[in-house]
């Protein structure tokens, strides 16, 4: 990954718009010859769906911004929204639920933590800023 590339996407905070934005994101990475890495799509999908479901639960007109940057060692993806702040002002710890209970939900933050090589959250001037870093996986 030689030269620096960056891109910005914006979408409504809806499940369908999230799906389309993920398609744009993976298409852009392919255009840049970044090898497919399922961790990226999984973590970004989980985080964006959390924004739709929780940050904008009471605001159907919310928007999500995604900033993509190609780094020498991988990919950085920053998500920004103006929804409700994270509980306790921090990324949830993300402990895996007990598999024997087969819960329908509760896996998201555990998956995000497992997929990311770096994860940072802060609330800045009324906006949530979540940055995920994925180091390049050698195949």
FENHU-V730516 format. One line per field, one symbol per residue. ss: DSSP state (2 for helix, 1 for strand, 0 for the rest). phi: phi as a letter, one per 20 degrees, with the letter a starting at -180 (. if undefined). burial: b if it has 9 or more other ideal C-beta (glycine too) atoms within 8 Angstrom, else e. A space follows every 10 residues. Layout:
ss->???
phi->???
burial->???
This chain:
ss->0000011111 1100222222 2222222222 2000000222 2222222222 2222200000 0011111111 1001111111 1000002220 0000000022 2000000222 2222200111 1111001111 111110000
phi->.efecbbccb bfecgfffgf ffffffffff gemeggcfff ffffffffff fffdfdgdcf dfccdcddce dgdrcdcddc bdefffgmmb fgfnefffgf elffcnegff ffgfeeebbb cbdclmcecd dddcffeed
burial->beeeeeeebe bebbeebbeb bbebbbebbb ebebeebebb bbbbbbbbbb bbebbbeeee ebbbbbbbbb beebbbbbbb bebeebeeee beebeebeee eeeeeeebbb bbbebbeebe bebeeebbbb bbbbebeee
